[in-house]
């Protein structure tokens, strides 16, 4: 900072009426946080409107606290530089860092607006495979609001003041000490499946945030995979959907827990 043409390094210095201040903004955080980076992407579908990605475990979707780069957003800006003109590089929904599976990205502002409206109208179909602790006896639904944990602010929780959230779950296979379930979201709250399943006593294996220690240590990450995604194509109006198989680590977990016939 310069005051009346002279350098001033004292950030606590009082200023007075009539003084002329000159500020050097330096480099913008966005210049580095949103820098294009050559990060490989598993592209399932691509046209001039949409991009559908199979996200691996360990990839953060958007830069945030403690994660300035190396994200899906950075990879998208490298693959499609024109996404720099679209808010959030076309990202309309997220997956947790260690959740794998399908994400749709809008390539135009018009497509992004349409997809956001579809998410709000709940016409986007999102189905997940999860491995949860214990024996889930029957299909069911968790209809419980989710908001910030009242004490541990980095966590989410079922709280009366939270936003409405609904998760349908379906038993796929009973395993040794666990159950493979399919989950269908009606809403898209942060950590929704992880919070809802934990709230009914069936935490996800490997979930070091919401599961008891023994359950959290049963797998290297939360056992959750977004295997199917369906929506209405913003340009053509056609119903489209995509599916991806389980990643090797999750498939291996299920195989290791299978009950011998």
C-alpha positions in Angstrom: 0.0 0.0 0.0 1.1 3.6 -0.7 -0.1 6.7 1.1 0.3 9.9 -0.8 2.9 8.3 -3.0 4.9 6.8 -0.1 5.2 3.1 0.8 3.3 2.1 3.9 3.7 -1.4 5.4 1.7 -0.7 8.6 -1.7 -2.3 8.1 -2.9 -0.7 11.3 -2.0 2.9 10.3 -4.9 5.3 10.6 -5.9 7.1 7.5 -7.1 10.7 7.3 -9.4 12.7 5.1 -7.8 13.8 1.9 -5.0 11.2 1.8 -4.6 9.3 -1.5 -4.3 5.5 -1.1 -2.8 3.1 -3.7 -3.4 -0.6 -3.3 -1.6 -3.4 -5.2 -4.2 -6.3 -5.5 -1.4 -8.7 -6.3 -2.5 -12.0 -7.9 -6.1 -13.0 -7.6 -6.8 -16.3 -5.7 -8.9 -17.3 -8.7 -5.8 -17.2 -10.9 -4.4 -20.2 -9.1 -7.4 -21.9 -7.6 -9.1 -22.0 -10.9 -6.1 -22.7 -13.0 -6.4 -25.4 -15.8 -4.5 -28.5 -14.9 -3.8 -31.6 -17.0 -5.5 -34.2 -14.9 -6.9 -37.3 -16.6 -10.7 -37.7 -16.7 -12.8 -40.8 -17.3 -15.3 -39.4 -19.7 -18.4 -41.5 -20.2 -20.3 -39.2 -22.5 -19.6 -36.0 -24.3 -21.5 -33.8 -26.8 -21.7 -30.0 -27.3 -24.0 -29.6 -24.3 -23.0 -32.2 -21.6 -20.0 -34.0 -20.2 -20.5 -37.0 -18.0 -17.6 -38.0 -15.8 -16.9 -41.2 -13.8 -15.1 -39.6 -10.8 -12.5 -41.7 -9.0 -12.0 -41.9 -5.3 -9.7 -39.2 -3.9 -10.7 -36.4 -6.4 -12.3 -33.3 -4.9 -14.9 -31.8 -7.2 -14.3 -28.1 -6.5 -11.5 -26.1 -4.8 -12.1 -25.2 -1.2 -10.5 -24.9 2.2 -7.3 -26.8 2.2 -7.7 -28.0 -1.4 -6.6 -25.1 -3.7 -6.2 -27.2 -6.9 -6.0 -30.7 -8.3 -9.7 -30.8 -8.5 -12.3 -31.9 -11.1 -12.9 -28.2 -11.8 -9.2 -27.7 -12.6 -9.2 -30.8 -14.9 -12.3 -29.5 -16.7 -10.8 -26.1 -17.4 -7.8 -27.9 -19.0 -10.0 -30.2 -21.2 -12.5 -27.5 -22.2 -11.1 -24.0 -21.8 -14.4 -22.5 -22.8 -15.8 -23.6 -19.4 -14.0 -20.7 -17.9 -17.0 -18.6 -19.0 -19.5 -20.9 -17.2 -20.0 -20.6 -13.4 -18.2 -23.3 -11.5 -16.9 -24.6 -14.9 -20.3 -26.1 -15.5 -20.5 -28.2 -12.3 -24.1 -28.5 -11.1 -23.8 -31.2 -8.4 -21.0 -32.9 -6.4 -19.8 -36.1 -5.0 -17.7 -36.4 -1.8 -14.0 -36.7 -2.3 -13.9 -40.5 -1.7 -17.2 -41.3 -3.4 -16.9 -42.6 -6.9 -19.2 -42.5 -9.9 -21.2 -40.4 -12.2 -21.2 -36.6 -12.4 -22.8 -34.4 -15.2 -21.2 -31.2 -16.3 -22.9 -28.5 -18.4 -20.9 -27.1 -21.3 -23.0 -24.0 -21.7 -24.7 -21.5 -19.4 -28.0 -22.5 -20.9 -27.5 -26.2 -20.2 -26.3 -25.4 -16.6 -29.4 -23.4 -15.9 -31.6 -26.2 -17.2 -29.8 -28.9 -15.2 -30.1 -26.8 -12.0 -33.8 -26.5 -12.6 -34.0 -30.2 -13.1 -32.3 -30.9 -9.8 -34.7 -28.5 -8.1 -37.7 -30.2 -9.8 -36.2 -33.7 -8.9 -36.2 -34.9 -12.5 -32.6 -36.0 -12.2 -32.3 -39.6 -11.2 -29.3 -40.6 -9.1 -28.7 -44.1 -7.9 -25.9 -45.3 -5.6 -24.5 -48.6 -4.4 -23.4 -48.6 -0.8 -22.1 -51.2 1.7 -23.5 -50.6 5.1 -22.9 -52.1 8.5 -25.3 -54.7 9.8 -28.2 -56.6 8.3 -30.8 -54.3 6.6 -33.9 -56.4 6.8 -36.1 -54.7 4.2 -36.3 -51.8 1.7 -37.2 -48.5 3.2 -37.0 -44.7 3.1 -35.4 -42.2 5.4 -37.3 -38.9 5.4 -35.4 -36.7 7.8 -34.1 -33.1 7.5 -30.3 -32.6 7.3 -28.3 -29.6 8.5 -25.1 -28.7 10.2 -24.3 -30.7 13.3 -25.1 -28.4 16.3 -21.6 -28.9 17.9 -19.3 -30.4 15.3 -19.7 -27.8 12.5 -17.7 -29.8 9.9 -20.3 -32.6 10.1 -23.9 -32.8 8.9 -26.7 -34.4 11.0 -30.4 -35.1 11.1 -31.7 -32.0 12.8 -35.2 -30.5 13.1 -34.0 -27.2 11.6 -32.3 -28.8 8.6 -33.4 -28.9 5.0 -35.8 -31.6 3.8 -34.1 -34.7 2.7 -35.4 -38.1 1.5 -33.4 -41.2 0.7 -34.9 -44.5 -0.6 -32.9 -47.6 0.0 -33.2 -51.1 -1.4 -31.6 -54.3 -0.2 -29.4 -55.8 -3.0 -27.4 -58.5 -1.1 -26.9 -59.6 2.5 -23.2 -59.9 3.3 -21.2 -61.1 6.3 -21.8 -58.4 8.9 -23.0 -56.0 6.3 -25.5 -55.3 3.5 -25.1 -54.1 0.0 -27.9 -51.6 -0.7 -29.0 -49.4 -3.5 -29.9 -45.8 -2.6 -32.0 -43.4 -4.6 -32.0 -39.7 -3.8 -34.9 -37.4 -4.0 -32.9 -34.5 -2.6 -29.2 -33.7 -2.7 -28.1 -32.6 0.7 -24.4 -32.7 1.7 -23.4 -36.2 2.9 -27.1 -37.2 2.5 -26.7 -41.0 2.1 -24.0 -41.2 4.7 -26.0 -39.2 7.3 -29.3 -40.9 6.6 -27.9 -44.5 6.7 -26.0 -43.7 9.9 -29.2 -42.3 11.5 -30.9 -45.7 11.2 -28.0 -47.6 12.6 -26.4 -48.7 9.3 -23.3 -46.6 8.7 -21.3 -46.9 5.5 -18.2 -49.1 5.8 -15.1 -47.0 5.7 -16.9 -43.7 6.7 -14.5 -42.1 9.1 -16.9 -39.2 9.8 -20.2 -40.9 10.6 -19.4 -44.5 11.4 -18.2 -46.1 14.6 -14.4 -46.8 14.6 -14.7 -50.5 13.9 -17.0 -49.8 10.9 -14.8 -46.9 9.7 -11.7 -49.2 9.7 -13.5 -51.9 7.6 -12.7 -50.2 4.3 -10.2 -47.6 3.0 -13.0 -45.0 2.2 -16.7 -44.7 2.5 -18.2 -47.6 0.5 -20.3 -45.5 -1.8 -20.5 -45.4 -5.6 -22.8 -43.4 -7.9 -23.6 -46.1 -10.5 -26.5 -44.6 -12.4 -27.4 -41.1 -13.6 -30.5 -40.1 -15.6 -31.8 -36.8 -16.7 -33.6 -34.9 -19.6 -31.1 -33.7 -22.1 -31.2 -29.9 -22.0 -31.0 -29.5 -25.8 -32.9 -32.4 -27.2 -35.4 -33.0 -24.5 -34.8 -36.7 -24.6 -34.5 -38.9 -21.5 -30.9 -40.1 -21.2 -29.1 -42.2 -18.7 -25.7 -43.7 -18.0 -24.3 -46.5 -15.8 -20.8 -47.4 -14.7 -19.7 -50.6 -12.9 -18.3 -50.7 -9.4 -14.7 -49.7 -9.0 -12.3 -52.5 -8.3 -11.9 -51.7 -4.6 -15.6 -51.7 -3.8 -16.2 -54.8 -5.9 -13.4 -56.5 -4.0 -14.9 -55.5 -0.7 -18.3 -57.0 -1.6 -16.7 -60.2 -2.9 -14.7 -60.6 0.3 -17.9 -60.2 2.4 -20.1 -62.6 0.4 -21.6 -65.4 2.3 -20.8 -68.8 0.9 -23.9 -70.6 -0.5 
